[in-house]
């Protein structure tokens, strides 16, 4: 997709490439920082609970839910 940034991460011992829009990368980095963990560690957690969704979609949905759960 145009505008997506592709980055490589190691998740569960496997190297994978992940494409997200820049805004989602920023949100993912901020959420990982809030949780005092690396982006790869947070993505690994999301990966373990994503069900049948592709990883990029699971991350977007997870970030939306995390934002909605934060107090205003």
N, CA, C and O atoms as a GROMACS GRO file, in nm:
protein
  288
    1UNK      N    1   0.083  -0.119   0.000
    1UNK     CA    2   0.000   0.000   0.000
    1UNK      C    3   0.087   0.124   0.000
    1UNK      O    4   0.192   0.127   0.064
    2UNK      N    5   0.044   0.224  -0.070
    2UNK     CA    6   0.118   0.350  -0.073
    2UNK      C    7   0.110   0.416   0.064
    2UNK      O    8   0.004   0.419   0.126
    3UNK      N    9   0.221   0.468   0.110
    3UNK     CA   10   0.222   0.538   0.237
    3UNK      C   11   0.254   0.448   0.355
    3UNK      O   12   0.284   0.498   0.464
    4UNK      N   13   0.247   0.317   0.337
    4UNK     CA   14   0.279   0.225   0.446
    4UNK      C   15   0.430   0.222   0.466
    4UNK      O   16   0.508   0.239   0.373
    5UNK      N   17   0.468   0.200   0.591
    5UNK     CA   18   0.608   0.179   0.624
    5UNK      C   19   0.625   0.032   0.657
    5UNK      O   20   0.549  -0.024   0.735
    6UNK      N   21   0.724  -0.030   0.597
    6UNK     CA   22   0.751  -0.171   0.621
    6UNK      C   23   0.872  -0.182   0.712
    6UNK      O   24   0.977  -0.123   0.684
    7UNK      N   25   0.857  -0.257   0.820
    7UNK     CA   26   0.967  -0.278   0.913
    7UNK      C   27   0.977  -0.426   0.943
    7UNK      O   28   0.879  -0.499   0.936
    8UNK      N   29   1.097  -0.469   0.977
    8UNK     CA   30   1.120  -0.608   1.014
    8UNK      C   31   1.133  -0.619   1.164
    8UNK      O   32   1.198  -0.537   1.229
    9UNK      N   33   1.070  -0.722   1.220
    9UNK     CA   34   1.073  -0.748   1.363
    9UNK      C   35   1.097  -0.897   1.384
    9UNK      O   36   1.069  -0.979   1.297
   10UNK      N   37   1.149  -0.930   1.501
   10UNK     CA   38   1.159  -1.070   1.539
   10UNK      C   39   1.050  -1.097   1.640
   10UNK      O   40   1.045  -1.035   1.747
   11UNK      N   41   0.961  -1.190   1.606
   11UNK     CA   42   0.848  -1.225   1.690
   11UNK      C   43   0.849  -1.376   1.711
   11UNK      O   44   0.851  -1.453   1.615
   12UNK      N   45   0.849  -1.416   1.837
   12UNK     CA   46   0.852  -1.558   1.872
   12UNK      C   47   0.966  -1.630   1.802
   12UNK      O   48   0.952  -1.743   1.756
   13UNK      N   49   1.079  -1.562   1.793
   13UNK     CA   50   1.197  -1.623   1.734
   13UNK      C   51   1.201  -1.624   1.583
   13UNK      O   52   1.294  -1.679   1.523
   14UNK      N   53   1.100  -1.564   1.518
   14UNK     CA   54   1.095  -1.561   1.372
   14UNK      C   55   1.098  -1.417   1.323
   14UNK      O   56   1.033  -1.329   1.379
   15UNK      N   57   1.174  -1.396   1.219
   15UNK     CA   58   1.182  -1.263   1.158
   15UNK      C   59   1.060  -1.246   1.068
   15UNK      O   60   1.027  -1.335   0.990
   16UNK      N   61   0.994  -1.132   1.080
   16UNK     CA   62   0.878  -1.104   0.996
   16UNK      C   63   0.878  -0.958   0.955
   16UNK      O   64   0.934  -0.873   1.026
   17UNK      N   65   0.817  -0.928   0.844
   17UNK     CA   66   0.802  -0.790   0.798
   17UNK      C   67   0.659  -0.748   0.823
   17UNK      O   68   0.565  -0.826   0.807
   18UNK      N   69   0.644  -0.623   0.862
   18UNK     CA   70   0.514  -0.570   0.898
   18UNK      C   71   0.496  -0.435   0.832
   18UNK      O   72   0.583  -0.348   0.843
   19UNK      N   73   0.383  -0.417   0.764
   19UNK     CA   74   0.352  -0.290   0.698
   19UNK      C   75   0.237  -0.222   0.770
   19UNK      O   76   0.129  -0.279   0.786
   20UNK      N   77   0.261  -0.100   0.814
   20UNK     CA   78   0.159  -0.018   0.877
   20UNK      C   79   0.175   0.126   0.829
   20UNK      O   80   0.283   0.167   0.789
   21UNK      N   81   0.067   0.200   0.833
   21UNK     CA   82   0.074   0.343   0.804
   21UNK      C   83   0.157   0.411   0.913
   21UNK      O   84   0.161   0.364   1.026
   22UNK      N   85   0.223   0.522   0.878
   22UNK     CA   86   0.309   0.590   0.976
   22UNK      C   87   0.238   0.623   1.108
   22UNK      O   88   0.298   0.615   1.214
   23UNK      N   89   0.111   0.660   1.100
   23UNK     CA   90   0.036   0.694   1.221
   23UNK      C   91   0.022   0.574   1.315
   23UNK      O   92   0.025   0.589   1.437
   24UNK      N   93   0.006   0.456   1.258
   24UNK     CA   94  -0.004   0.336   1.341
   24UNK      C   95   0.130   0.298   1.400
   24UNK      O   96   0.136   0.248   1.513
   25UNK      N   97   0.239   0.319   1.326
   25UNK     CA   98   0.372   0.294   1.384
   25UNK      C   99   0.394   0.387   1.503
   25UNK      O  100   0.445   0.344   1.606
   26UNK      N  101   0.355   0.513   1.488
   26UNK     CA  102   0.371   0.610   1.598
   26UNK      C  103   0.289   0.567   1.719
   26UNK      O  104   0.338   0.570   1.832
   27UNK      N  105   0.163   0.526   1.696
   27UNK     CA  106   0.076   0.482   1.805
   27UNK      C  107   0.131   0.355   1.870
   27UNK      O  108   0.126   0.341   1.992
   28UNK      N  109   0.183   0.264   1.791
   28UNK     CA  110   0.239   0.139   1.842
   28UNK      C  111   0.362   0.168   1.930
   28UNK      O  112   0.376   0.110   2.038
   29UNK      N  113   0.448   0.256   1.883
   29UNK     CA  114   0.567   0.293   1.961
   29UNK      C  115   0.527   0.361   2.092
   29UNK      O  116   0.588   0.335   2.196
   30UNK      N  117   0.426   0.448   2.087
   30UNK     CA  118   0.380   0.517   2.208
   30UNK      C  119   0.321   0.418   2.307
   30UNK      O  120   0.346   0.428   2.427
   31UNK      N  121   0.242   0.324   2.259
   31UNK     CA  122   0.180   0.225   2.348
   31UNK      C  123   0.286   0.134   2.409
   31UNK      O  124   0.278   0.101   2.527
   32UNK      N  125   0.383   0.094   2.330
   32UNK     CA  126   0.493   0.012   2.384
   32UNK      C  127   0.567   0.089   2.493
   32UNK      O  128   0.602   0.032   2.596
   33UNK      N  129   0.591   0.216   2.470
   33UNK     CA  130   0.658   0.300   2.569
   33UNK      C  131   0.576   0.312   2.697
   33UNK      O  132   0.630   0.305   2.807
   34UNK      N  133   0.444   0.330   2.682
   34UNK     CA  134   0.355   0.337   2.800
   34UNK      C  135   0.364   0.210   2.884
   34UNK      O  136   0.352   0.213   3.006
   35UNK      N  137   0.384   0.098   2.816
   35UNK     CA  138   0.388  -0.033   2.882
   35UNK      C  139   0.530  -0.074   2.921
   35UNK      O  140   0.552  -0.183   2.973
   36UNK      N  141   0.626   0.015   2.895
   36UNK     CA  142   0.767  -0.012   2.926
   36UNK      C  143   0.817  -0.140   2.860
   36UNK      O  144   0.882  -0.224   2.923
   37UNK      N  145   0.785  -0.154   2.731
   37UNK     CA  146   0.833  -0.270   2.658
   37UNK      C  147   0.871  -0.229   2.516
   37UNK      O  148   0.837  -0.121   2.470
   38UNK      N  149   0.941  -0.316   2.450
   38UNK     CA  150   0.979  -0.289   2.312
   38UNK      C  151   0.859  -0.306   2.220
   38UNK      O  152   0.760  -0.370   2.256
   39UNK      N  153   0.869  -0.248   2.102
   39UNK     CA  154   0.765  -0.266   2.001
   39UNK      C  155   0.754  -0.414   1.967
   39UNK      O  156   0.643  -0.466   1.953
   40UNK      N  157   0.866  -0.482   1.952
   40UNK     CA  158   0.863  -0.625   1.918
   40UNK      C  159   0.792  -0.706   2.026
   40UNK      O  160   0.717  -0.798   1.993
   41UNK      N  161   0.813  -0.674   2.153
   41UNK     CA  162   0.746  -0.746   2.261
   41UNK      C  163   0.595  -0.722   2.257
   41UNK      O  164   0.518  -0.816   2.276
   42UNK      N  165   0.554  -0.598   2.232
   42UNK     CA  166   0.411  -0.569   2.224
   42UNK      C  167   0.348  -0.638   2.103
   42UNK      O  168   0.240  -0.695   2.114
   43UNK      N  169   0.415  -0.634   1.990
   43UNK     CA  170   0.364  -0.700   1.870
   43UNK      C  171   0.353  -0.851   1.895
   43UNK      O  172   0.260  -0.915   1.847
   44UNK      N  173   0.447  -0.907   1.968
   44UNK     CA  174   0.442  -1.049   2.000
   44UNK      C  175   0.317  -1.081   2.083
   44UNK      O  176   0.252  -1.183   2.059
   45UNK      N  177   0.284  -0.996   2.180
   45UNK     CA  178   0.162  -1.015   2.259
   45UNK      C  179   0.037  -1.010   2.170
   45UNK      O  180  -0.052  -1.093   2.181
   46UNK      N  181   0.034  -0.910   2.083
   46UNK     CA  182  -0.080  -0.895   1.992
   46UNK      C  183  -0.089  -1.017   1.900
   46UNK      O  184  -0.198  -1.068   1.874
   47UNK      N  185   0.026  -1.062   1.852
   47UNK     CA  186   0.030  -1.178   1.763
   47UNK      C  187  -0.030  -1.302   1.828
   47UNK      O  188  -0.101  -1.379   1.763
   48UNK      N  189  -0.004  -1.322   1.956
   48UNK     CA  190  -0.052  -1.440   2.027
   48UNK      C  191  -0.204  -1.442   2.042
   48UNK      O  192  -0.263  -1.548   2.062
   49UNK      N  193  -0.268  -1.325   2.034
   49UNK     CA  194  -0.412  -1.320   2.056
   49UNK      C  195  -0.491  -1.275   1.934
   49UNK      O  196  -0.608  -1.237   1.945
   50UNK      N  197  -0.430  -1.280   1.818
   50UNK     CA  198  -0.494  -1.222   1.700
   50UNK      C  199  -0.596  -1.311   1.631
   50UNK      O  200  -0.671  -1.264   1.545
   51UNK      N  201  -0.601  -1.438   1.666
   51UNK     CA  202  -0.696  -1.527   1.601
   51UNK      C  203  -0.663  -1.540   1.453
   51UNK      O  204  -0.547  -1.561   1.417
   52UNK      N  205  -0.764  -1.529   1.368
   52UNK     CA  206  -0.744  -1.547   1.224
   52UNK      C  207  -0.708  -1.421   1.148
   52UNK      O  208  -0.687  -1.426   1.027
   53UNK      N  209  -0.700  -1.307   1.217
   53UNK     CA  210  -0.666  -1.181   1.149
   53UNK      C  211  -0.521  -1.179   1.106
   53UNK      O  212  -0.435  -1.242   1.168
   54UNK      N  213  -0.493  -1.106   0.998
   54UNK     CA  214  -0.353  -1.087   0.965
   54UNK      C  215  -0.293  -0.992   1.069
   54UNK      O  216  -0.366  -0.917   1.134
   55UNK      N  217  -0.163  -0.996   1.084
   55UNK     CA  218  -0.098  -0.925   1.194
   55UNK      C  219  -0.118  -0.774   1.185
   55UNK      O  220  -0.144  -0.711   1.287
   56UNK      N  221  -0.105  -0.716   1.067
   56UNK     CA  222  -0.123  -0.571   1.054
   56UNK      C  223  -0.263  -0.529   1.098
   56UNK      O  224  -0.278  -0.430   1.170
   57UNK      N  225  -0.364  -0.602   1.056
   57UNK     CA  226  -0.502  -0.571   1.096
   57UNK      C  227  -0.520  -0.588   1.246
   57UNK      O  228  -0.584  -0.506   1.310
   58UNK      N  229  -0.463  -0.694   1.301
   58UNK     CA  230  -0.474  -0.719   1.445
   58UNK      C  231  -0.412  -0.605   1.524
   58UNK      O  232  -0.464  -0.566   1.629
   59UNK      N  233  -0.301  -0.552   1.477
   59UNK     CA  234  -0.236  -0.440   1.546
   59UNK      C  235  -0.324  -0.316   1.541
   59UNK      O  236  -0.340  -0.247   1.641
   60UNK      N  237  -0.381  -0.288   1.425
   60UNK     CA  238  -0.469  -0.170   1.414
   60UNK      C  239  -0.588  -0.181   1.508
   60UNK      O  240  -0.622  -0.085   1.576
   61UNK      N  241  -0.652  -0.299   1.510
   61UNK     CA  242  -0.768  -0.320   1.597
   61UNK      C  243  -0.726  -0.311   1.744
   61UNK      O  244  -0.797  -0.250   1.824
   62UNK      N  245  -0.614  -0.369   1.780
   62UNK     CA  246  -0.565  -0.365   1.917
   62UNK      C  247  -0.539  -0.220   1.959
   62UNK      O  248  -0.575  -0.181   2.070
   63UNK      N  249  -0.475  -0.142   1.872
   63UNK     CA  250  -0.448  -0.002   1.905
   63UNK      C  251  -0.576   0.078   1.923
   63UNK      O  252  -0.584   0.164   2.010
   64UNK      N  253  -0.676   0.050   1.840
   64UNK     CA  254  -0.805   0.118   1.855
   64UNK      C  255  -0.867   0.084   1.991
   64UNK      O  256  -0.916   0.173   2.060
   65UNK      N  257  -0.865  -0.043   2.029
   65UNK     CA  258  -0.920  -0.084   2.156
   65UNK      C  259  -0.842  -0.024   2.274
   65UNK      O  260  -0.901   0.017   2.373
   66UNK      N  261  -0.711  -0.018   2.261
   66UNK     CA  262  -0.627   0.041   2.368
   66UNK      C  263  -0.660   0.190   2.385
   66UNK      O  264  -0.667   0.240   2.497
   67UNK      N  265  -0.678   0.260   2.273
   67UNK     CA  266  -0.712   0.402   2.280
   67UNK      C  267  -0.849   0.422   2.343
   67UNK      O  268  -0.868   0.514   2.423
   68UNK      N  269  -0.943   0.338   2.308
   68UNK     CA  270  -1.079   0.349   2.363
   68UNK      C  271  -1.082   0.318   2.512
   68UNK      O  272  -1.166   0.370   2.584
   69UNK      N  273  -0.992   0.232   2.558
   69UNK     CA  274  -0.990   0.192   2.699
   69UNK      C  275  -0.923   0.296   2.788
   69UNK      O  276  -0.942   0.293   2.910
   70UNK      N  277  -0.844   0.386   2.731
   70UNK     CA  278  -0.776   0.487   2.811
   70UNK      C  279  -0.876   0.593   2.857
   70UNK      O  280  -0.962   0.635   2.780
   71UNK      N  281  -0.865   0.635   2.983
   71UNK     CA  282  -0.956   0.742   3.030
   71UNK      C  283  -0.930   0.872   2.954
   71UNK      O  284  -0.819   0.900   2.910
   72UNK      N  285  -1.035   0.947   2.940
   72UNK     CA  286  -1.023   1.076   2.865
   72UNK      C  287  -0.942   1.174   2.938
   72UNK      O  288  -0.923   1.286   2.890
   0.00000   0.00000   0.00000
